[in-house]
């Protein structure tokens, strides 16, 4: 299970049926759950807690100290859930004391080659980061979000669940749930209809989200005016209420 050229520091804890490939390094204060596969030339540092069933491919760097110049080697942490796939050369960093000190990643996510998750990010479940997609520090990403290739998220931005951030999008404000973006700076173009269909959303709920999108982006409303109109739809459709709650909680403002 453990290749003889792999280096496992004495403080590391590996679960049952963990496979570690040639020349990989697992540092102290790393906990890896059952049934994980660590391919060759992977570096995992801690403190990090990695759940079960994860597959980390060659040359990935997981749990390294962050690139924030304010970081002074404080004891921060990375927590990763279950059944994630972390592909070649992906980088995932621990948190900083300027936030909660933890970078958190949920379960069932795919991080393709050369993706980056910076310090203090919070990533939900069932997300896809396509090749070269990057999230800067303190970014929050909801569930079922797709970041297309070469997209980038500015620090402190929030991406709502079921959003689709299009290829080469440069996001510098919050992206509401269910919305598709394109361009730099990222602008909204539609509701993520195809993604919602694939996840079992009913057609009437998708239509309600499309009407809410029009109130938010197509009617020339100010934000507070749009929210008043959206409230009418929210009485029947919870997904619209999700959009409203996200908009009201936004600290950076919504992409417009």
C-alpha positions as CSV (number, residue, x, y, z in Angstrom):
1,X,0.0,0.0,0.0
2,X,2.9,2.4,0.8
3,X,5.6,2.6,-1.8
4,X,9.1,2.2,-0.3
5,X,10.2,5.6,-1.7
6,X,7.4,7.5,-0.1
7,X,8.2,9.5,3.1
8,X,5.6,9.3,5.8
9,X,6.5,11.5,8.9
10,X,6.0,9.8,12.3
11,X,3.2,12.2,13.2
12,X,1.0,11.4,10.2
13,X,-2.0,9.2,10.7
14,X,-3.2,7.0,7.8
15,X,-6.5,5.1,7.8
16,X,-7.2,1.7,6.4
17,X,-6.5,0.8,2.8
18,X,-4.6,4.0,2.0
19,X,-2.3,3.8,-1.0
20,X,0.7,6.1,-1.3
21,X,2.7,6.2,-4.5
22,X,6.4,6.6,-5.2
23,X,8.2,9.7,-3.9
24,X,5.2,11.2,-2.2
25,X,5.6,13.1,1.1
26,X,3.1,13.1,4.0
27,X,4.1,15.4,6.8
28,X,3.4,15.6,10.5
29,X,-0.1,16.6,11.7
30,X,-1.7,15.0,8.6
31,X,-4.7,12.7,9.1
32,X,-5.9,10.8,6.1
33,X,-9.0,8.7,6.2
34,X,-9.7,5.3,4.8
35,X,-9.5,4.2,1.2
36,X,-7.6,7.3,-0.1
37,X,-5.3,7.0,-3.0
38,X,-2.2,9.3,-3.0
39,X,-0.4,9.0,-6.3
40,X,3.3,9.6,-6.9
41,X,5.1,12.9,-6.1
42,X,2.3,14.3,-4.0
43,X,3.1,16.6,-1.1
44,X,0.7,16.8,1.8
45,X,1.5,19.0,4.8
46,X,-0.4,19.8,8.0
47,X,-2.1,20.4,10.1
48,X,-4.5,18.8,7.6
49,X,-7.5,16.4,8.0
50,X,-8.5,14.6,4.9
51,X,-11.6,12.4,4.8
52,X,-12.1,9.0,3.2
53,X,-12.2,8.0,-0.4
54,X,-10.2,10.9,-1.8
55,X,-7.9,10.5,-4.8
56,X,-5.0,12.9,-5.1
57,X,-3.0,12.8,-8.3
58,X,0.7,13.4,-9.0
59,X,2.4,16.6,-8.2
60,X,-0.5,18.0,-6.2
61,X,0.4,20.2,-3.2
62,X,-2.2,19.9,-0.4
63,X,-2.1,21.6,3.0
64,X,0.9,23.8,2.3
65,X,1.4,27.2,4.0
66,X,-0.4,30.0,2.3
67,X,1.0,32.7,0.0
68,X,-0.3,35.6,2.1
69,X,2.6,37.8,3.2
70,X,0.9,38.4,6.5
71,X,1.2,34.7,7.4
72,X,3.9,34.1,10.0
73,X,3.8,30.3,10.3
74,X,0.9,30.3,12.7
75,X,-0.7,26.9,13.4
76,X,-3.6,27.0,10.9
77,X,-5.5,24.1,9.3
78,X,-6.9,22.4,6.2
79,X,-10.0,20.2,6.4
80,X,-11.1,18.2,3.3
81,X,-14.2,15.9,3.2
82,X,-14.8,12.7,1.4
83,X,-14.6,11.4,-2.2
84,X,-12.9,14.4,-3.7
85,X,-10.7,14.1,-6.8
86,X,-7.6,16.4,-6.8
87,X,-5.8,16.2,-10.1
88,X,-2.3,16.9,-11.3
89,X,-0.5,20.0,-9.9
90,X,-3.5,21.3,-8.0
91,X,-2.6,23.5,-4.9
92,X,-4.7,23.8,-1.8
93,X,-3.4,25.9,1.1
94,X,-4.2,26.1,4.8
95,X,-5.9,29.1,6.4
96,X,-4.7,32.2,8.2
97,X,-5.4,33.8,11.6
98,X,-6.9,36.8,9.8
99,X,-9.9,34.6,9.3
100,X,-11.0,31.4,11.1
101,X,-7.6,29.8,10.5
102,X,-9.1,27.0,8.4
103,X,-9.5,26.2,4.7
104,X,-12.5,24.0,4.3
105,X,-13.5,21.7,1.4
106,X,-16.6,19.6,1.4
107,X,-17.2,16.3,-0.4
108,X,-17.5,14.9,-3.9
109,X,-15.6,17.8,-5.6
110,X,-13.4,17.6,-8.6
111,X,-10.4,19.9,-8.8
112,X,-8.8,19.5,-12.2
113,X,-5.2,20.1,-13.2
114,X,-3.5,23.3,-12.0
115,X,-6.5,24.5,-10.0
116,X,-5.8,26.6,-6.9
117,X,-7.7,27.0,-3.6
118,X,-6.2,29.7,-1.5
119,X,-6.1,30.3,2.3
120,X,-9.4,30.5,4.2
121,X,-11.6,29.4,1.3
122,X,-14.8,27.5,2.1
123,X,-15.8,25.2,-0.8
124,X,-19.1,23.2,-0.6
125,X,-20.0,19.8,-2.1
126,X,-20.2,18.5,-5.6
127,X,-18.3,21.4,-7.2
128,X,-16.1,21.3,-10.3
129,X,-13.0,23.5,-10.7
130,X,-12.0,23.1,-14.3
131,X,-8.3,23.4,-15.4
132,X,-6.6,26.5,-14.1
133,X,-9.6,27.8,-12.2
134,X,-8.5,29.6,-9.1
135,X,-10.1,30.9,-5.9
136,X,-8.2,33.6,-4.0
137,X,-8.2,34.0,-0.2
138,X,-11.4,34.0,1.8
139,X,-13.6,32.9,-1.1
140,X,-16.8,31.0,-0.3
141,X,-18.2,28.7,-2.9
142,X,-21.6,27.0,-2.5
143,X,-22.7,23.5,-3.5
144,X,-22.9,22.3,-7.1
145,X,-20.8,25.2,-8.5
146,X,-18.8,24.9,-11.7
147,X,-15.8,27.1,-12.3
148,X,-14.9,26.8,-16.0
149,X,-11.4,26.8,-17.3
150,X,-9.1,29.7,-16.5
151,X,-11.7,31.5,-14.3
152,X,-10.6,33.4,-11.3
153,X,-12.4,34.5,-8.1
154,X,-11.2,37.7,-6.3
155,X,-10.6,37.4,-2.6
156,X,-13.6,37.6,-0.3
157,X,-16.1,36.9,-3.1
158,X,-19.0,34.5,-2.6
159,X,-20.3,32.2,-5.3
160,X,-23.9,30.9,-4.7
161,X,-24.9,27.3,-5.1
162,X,-25.6,26.0,-8.6
163,X,-23.8,28.9,-10.2
164,X,-21.8,28.5,-13.4
165,X,-18.7,30.7,-13.7
166,X,-17.9,30.7,-17.4
167,X,-14.5,30.2,-19.0
168,X,-12.1,33.1,-18.5
169,X,-14.5,34.8,-16.1
170,X,-12.8,37.3,-13.7
171,X,-15.2,37.5,-10.7
172,X,-14.7,40.5,-8.5
173,X,-18.2,40.6,-6.8
174,X,-20.6,38.0,-5.5
175,X,-22.3,35.7,-8.0
176,X,-25.9,34.8,-6.9
177,X,-27.1,31.2,-6.8
178,X,-28.2,29.6,-10.1
179,X,-26.6,32.3,-12.2
180,X,-24.2,31.9,-15.2
181,X,-21.4,34.4,-15.8
182,X,-19.0,35.2,-18.6
183,X,-16.3,37.8,-19.2
184,X,-13.8,39.9,-17.3
185,X,-15.1,41.5,-15.2
186,X,-17.7,38.7,-14.9
187,X,-21.2,39.7,-15.9
188,X,-24.4,37.7,-15.5
189,X,-25.9,36.2,-18.7
190,X,-28.6,33.7,-17.7
191,X,-29.9,31.2,-15.2
192,X,-27.9,28.0,-15.2
193,X,-30.8,26.2,-16.7
194,X,-29.0,23.1,-18.1
195,X,-27.3,22.5,-14.8
196,X,-30.6,22.8,-12.9
197,X,-32.3,20.3,-15.2
198,X,-29.5,17.8,-14.6
199,X,-29.9,18.1,-10.9
200,X,-33.6,17.4,-11.0
201,X,-35.1,20.9,-10.6
202,X,-38.7,21.0,-11.8
203,X,-39.5,23.1,-14.9
204,X,-41.8,25.5,-12.9
205,X,-39.1,26.2,-10.4
206,X,-36.6,26.9,-13.2
207,X,-39.1,29.3,-14.8
208,X,-39.6,31.0,-11.5
209,X,-35.8,31.5,-11.2
210,X,-35.7,32.9,-14.8
211,X,-38.4,35.4,-13.9
212,X,-36.4,36.3,-10.7
213,X,-33.3,36.8,-12.8
214,X,-35.2,39.2,-15.1
215,X,-36.2,41.2,-12.1
216,X,-32.7,41.3,-10.9
217,X,-30.9,42.0,-14.2
218,X,-33.2,42.8,-17.1
219,X,-35.9,45.2,-15.8
220,X,-33.6,48.1,-14.9
221,X,-34.6,47.7,-11.2
222,X,-32.4,48.8,-8.4
223,X,-31.5,45.9,-6.1
224,X,-34.1,46.7,-3.4
225,X,-36.8,47.1,-6.1
226,X,-35.9,43.7,-7.6
227,X,-36.0,42.0,-4.3
228,X,-39.5,43.3,-3.6
229,X,-40.7,41.7,-6.9
230,X,-38.8,38.5,-6.3
231,X,-40.5,38.1,-2.9
232,X,-43.7,37.4,-4.7
233,X,-42.2,34.3,-6.4
234,X,-40.4,33.3,-3.2
235,X,-43.7,32.6,-1.5
236,X,-44.1,29.5,-3.8
237,X,-40.6,28.7,-4.8
238,X,-37.8,28.2,-2.2
239,X,-35.0,28.5,-4.8
240,X,-36.1,32.2,-5.4
241,X,-35.9,32.8,-1.6
242,X,-32.4,31.4,-1.7
243,X,-31.4,34.1,-4.3
244,X,-33.0,36.8,-2.1
245,X,-31.2,35.7,1.0
246,X,-27.9,35.6,-0.8
247,X,-28.4,39.1,-2.2
248,X,-29.3,40.5,1.2
249,X,-26.2,38.9,2.8
250,X,-23.8,40.0,0.2
251,X,-21.0,42.2,1.5
252,X,-19.1,42.8,-1.8
253,X,-22.3,43.5,-3.9
254,X,-23.6,41.4,-6.7
255,X,-22.1,41.2,-10.2
256,X,-24.3,43.5,-12.4
